[in-house]
Amino acid sequence: MIVKKLVGAELQRLSVSEFKTAPKWPFVVLLDNVRSMNNVGSMMRTCDAFLCDTMFLCGITARPPHRDITKTAIGAENSVNWQYVEKTLDAVISLKLKGYQVFAVEQTTDSVMLQNSAFGNSPVAFVFGNEIDGVDAEVIAHCDGVIEIPQLGTKHSFNIAVSCGMVLWEYARTRV
């Protein structure tokens, strides 16, 4: 079997202007005080890949333009719709009033494993927390549910950008 790697135009990707007008999937991503600009950029890239409607950059989360975001976003900071909200809880409450189901990605006594999560037909918001402290407890208390990513090794968490990729992939997989 001869396999040819696809490059450039063969991939038939959207241009930034086409992306901005393309229909988006009914989900948003909230970053709750994410410290690393590299994580922010990587998550923007992942949100681009899954046609995320909007990213909410909350609290101390860095915002474009910044070279460390651009380094990992590789242009996604220009395609993905994002907005800054000072308090994550304000964004959560606003989204709930608009009919979003809001899920924190965290480990709690009531969390549901990612592979067992049901997203339904409502728009969905995923809240990803600070790399050290996770999602703020007050924010979790206002969420409709908590999603946990199964882990089998000695570490108690994944890198937040990796977590974002897994959650958005599972969301997309269940919608196709």
N, C-alpha and C positions, 0 to 999 in steps of 0.2 A: 504494500500500500504506500502510495506517495502522498504525503501531506504537505500542503502549501500553507505557510503562515500568511494570514491576512494582514495587510498594512494599510495605513492611510485611508484613502478614499474607498478602498474595498470594504472597510468596516461600516460604511454608510451611517456614520454618526451625525447627529444634528449639529448645526452651527449654533453659536450662542443665541443669535436672533431667532432661529427656529425653536430652540429649547425654550426661550422665554414665552413664546406663543403656543407651544405644544400643551395639550391637556396633561395635567399632572395627576398623579395618584392621590387619593384622598387621605394623605397623612402629612404630619408635620413633625419636626424634631426640635426639642428644646434642650439647650445645653445649660445646665445649672452650675454656674461658677467653674467652668472648665479652665484650668490654668495653662495648659500647653497649647501654644499657637500651632504647633505641628499637628496636634490632635484635631484642632478646629479645622485646619486645612484639609486633613485627611477625611474628616466627616463631611465636609462640603463636597469633596470628590465623590464620596459614597452617596450622598444625597442627590447629586447630579445623576449618577448611574441609575438610581431608582426613581427618577422623576418626582422627587419630593416637592410638595407644594411650597413650603416655607420652612426656613430654619429660624429659630428664636435664640439669639445669643444673649444670655441673661447674666446679670451680676458682673463678676470680674472677667467673664469670658471675653477674650480679645476679639476685635472686629477688624475686617479689612478696611483700608489697605495696610498690609504689613508683610514684609518680605518672608517672614517665617510661616505665615499662613499661605502665601502664594507658593512657597517652596513645595508644600505637600498638596495644595489644592490644584496646582497645575492648570489654572484658568477657571476652575469651578467657582471661585469666589466672584466671577463675573457672570456666571450663568444661573446659579442658585439664588432664588429670592430669599433674602435674609433681613431680619430686623432686630434691633436691640431693644430689650426690655430690662429695666433696672432690676425688677424683682421677679424671680421665676414664678412665685405664687400668683402674682398678678396675671401673668401669661396663662397659667393653668386655669384660673378662675374664668378669664375671658374666653378661653377655648371651650370650656365646659358650657358656658352660656350660649355658645354658637353650635352646640350639639356634638362636640368631639368627645370620644371616649379617651381618657387620659391614663396612660400606663407609665409608671416609673420602672426603670430597669435597675433592679436592686435585689438584695437578698434580705428577706424578712420572714417572719413566722407564717405569713399568709401568701407568700409569693407562689406563682404558678410557673412551672418549668416552661421554657420557651416553646418546646415542641408540643405542649399541651394547651397553648394559648389559643383562644378564639377571638378574632377581631371583629366579627360581624360585618354589617354593612354601613355602620356609621363612620364618619371621618375619625381618624385615630391620631393621637399625639403621643410620642414617645419621649420621656424625660430621661436624659443621661446626666449623671452627676459628676461632681468633682473627683479628680483622680485619687485623692486620699480619703476624703470623707463621704463620697458617694452622693446620692440625692438627699437633700435636706429633709429631715423628719417631718417638718410642717408641710412641705410639698407632698410627700408621700401620703400624708393624712387626707389630702384633698384629691388624690388620684382615685380612679375607678378600679384600679388593680395594679398589681406589681408582677413584673415578669422577671424570672431568674434564668440565667443561662447555666445549664449543667456543667459542672467542672469535676474532674476526676483526680487531679494531681494534688500537689501540696500547697499551691497558691490559692488564695481566696478570691482573686479577681482577674479579669482580663483587662488588657489595655482598653480604654474607652472607645477608641476608634475601631478596634477589632470587634468590640461588643456591638457597636453601631452597625457594622457590616453584617454580623450574624443576625441581629434582630430585623434589619430591613430585608435581608435575604429571606428569612422565614416569613415575614409579612408578604413579600412579593410571591413567594412559592405558594402560599395559601390562597392567593387571589387570582392566579393564572388558570 
